[in-house]
Amino acid sequence: MGFLVTTLIFILSGILASLLVRLCYNKGPSANLLHFTLVTTATVCCWMMWAIVYLAQLKPLVVPILNEGD
């Protein structure tokens, strides 16, 4: 899958997780804000980890050296 498609999947899963947390753990405005912040932070951190790994494999910094004698 491409970068944009997987980014959209992360966005949709973050929205879905936020809605589920709001429905299942509705404890008041300040607790809802905390839960929303935690879900958003977790989604962004997971996306960033995936994006860094994906982009590092797409354009590696170290180029492998091929031995022609082997």
C-alpha positions in Angstrom: 0.0 0.0 0.0 1.1 3.5 -0.6 2.0 6.2 1.9 -1.2 8.1 1.5 -3.5 5.1 1.7 -1.9 3.9 5.0 -2.0 7.5 6.3 -5.7 7.5 5.7 -6.1 4.2 7.4 -4.3 5.7 10.5 -6.6 8.7 10.4 -9.7 6.6 10.2 -8.6 4.3 13.0 -7.8 7.3 15.2 -11.3 8.8 14.6 -12.9 5.4 15.2 -10.9 4.9 18.4 -11.8 8.4 19.6 -15.5 7.7 19.0 -15.4 4.4 20.8 -13.6 5.9 23.8 -16.2 8.7 23.9 -19.0 6.2 23.8 -17.6 3.6 26.3 -15.8 5.9 28.8 -18.0 9.0 29.0 -17.0 10.3 32.4 -17.4 14.1 32.0 -15.8 16.9 30.0 -12.3 16.8 31.5 -12.0 13.0 31.4 -13.3 13.0 27.8 -10.6 15.6 26.9 -7.9 13.5 28.5 -9.1 10.3 26.7 -9.2 12.2 23.4 -5.7 13.5 23.9 -4.4 10.1 24.8 -6.0 8.4 21.8 -4.8 11.2 19.4 -1.3 11.1 20.8 -1.1 7.3 20.5 -2.4 7.4 16.9 0.1 10.1 15.9 3.0 8.3 17.6 2.1 5.0 15.9 1.8 6.8 12.5 5.1 8.5 13.0 6.8 5.3 13.8 5.3 3.6 10.8 6.2 6.6 8.5 9.8 6.7 9.7 10.3 3.0 9.1 8.5 3.1 5.7 10.5 6.1 4.5 13.8 4.7 5.8 13.3 1.6 3.7 12.2 3.7 0.7 15.4 5.7 0.6 18.1 4.2 2.8 21.0 6.3 4.0 23.6 3.5 3.7 24.1 2.0 0.3 25.0 -1.7 0.4 28.4 -2.5 -1.2 28.4 -5.5 -3.6 31.5 -7.7 -3.7 32.0 -8.9 -7.3 34.6 -11.5 -6.3 32.1 -13.7 -4.4 
